[in-house]
Amino acid sequence: MKCPFCNTEMIHGYLNSGAAIWSERKHKISMLPDGKEKYALKLGTPVMSPHHVESYCCPKCMKIIIDSSEYENNLE
């Protein structure tokens, strides 16, 4: 995959994480979105091991691309 920012070939890998959410605001205390908040990616707390989110990293500009279409979201 080519980086959409600098056109360098990206490296395939995994973002290893626990609970994570991409939303329109910062969460300072809880990772739970409120009822009106829009979020594109929500990972629950793993019981036995971290989540492994497939992604691509650009070695030149250090951007990470994640396809969040397979994860819980409410952007529709």
KAFENZI-V546660 format. One record per residue. N is the residue number from 0. RES is the residue in one letter. PSI is psi in whole degrees, -180 to 180 (* if undefined). NEAR is the number of other ideal C-beta (glycine too) atoms within 8 Angstrom. D_LAST is the distance of its C-alpha to the last C-alpha in Angstrom with 1 decimal. Layout:
n/res/psi/near/d_last
N/RES/PSI/NEAR/D_LAST
N/RES/PSI/NEAR/D_LAST
This chain:
n/res/psi/near/d_last
0/M/136/7/26.4
1/K/140/7/27.3
2/C/129/15/26.1
3/P/-9/5/24.1
4/F/-39/7/26.0
5/C/0/7/29.6
6/N/17/6/29.7
7/T/148/10/31.4
8/E/128/6/30.9
9/M/157/12/28.6
10/I/128/8/29.7
11/H/138/7/27.7
12/G/-158/8/27.5
13/Y/137/7/25.8
14/L/114/9/24.5
15/N/120/7/26.3
16/S/165/9/24.9
17/G/-131/8/24.9
18/A/138/9/22.1
19/A/150/11/19.6
20/I/136/11/16.4
21/W/121/8/14.9
22/S/-179/10/13.8
23/E/-5/5/14.5
24/R/166/5/17.8
25/K/142/3/20.9
26/H/116/8/21.6
27/K/-29/3/25.3
28/I/-51/3/26.1
29/S/147/4/23.3
30/M/2/6/20.5
31/L/125/4/18.6
32/P/147/9/15.7
33/D/175/5/16.3
34/G/-26/4/14.4
35/K/-9/3/12.9
36/E/137/9/12.3
37/K/136/7/9.2
38/Y/145/13/10.0
39/A/-19/8/9.5
40/L/127/12/12.4
41/K/122/11/14.3
42/L/130/13/17.7
43/G/178/5/19.9
44/T/121/5/23.6
45/P/144/10/25.5
46/V/-50/3/28.5
47/M/-26/3/30.9
48/S/164/3/29.6
49/P/162/7/27.1
50/H/149/9/23.9
51/H/98/7/24.3
52/V/116/12/21.3
53/E/136/8/22.2
54/S/175/12/22.3
55/Y/138/11/24.4
56/C/135/11/26.7
57/C/121/15/28.6
58/P/-15/7/32.3
59/K/-57/7/33.0
60/C/-1/8/30.3
61/M/28/7/29.0
62/K/147/8/25.3
63/I/132/9/23.2
64/I/129/12/20.3
65/I/130/9/18.0
66/D/105/7/15.6
67/S/10/9/13.0
68/S/-22/4/11.2
69/E/1/4/13.5
70/Y/159/9/13.0
71/E/133/6/11.2
72/N/166/10/8.1
73/N/37/7/5.6
74/L/-12/6/3.8
75/E/*/3/0.0
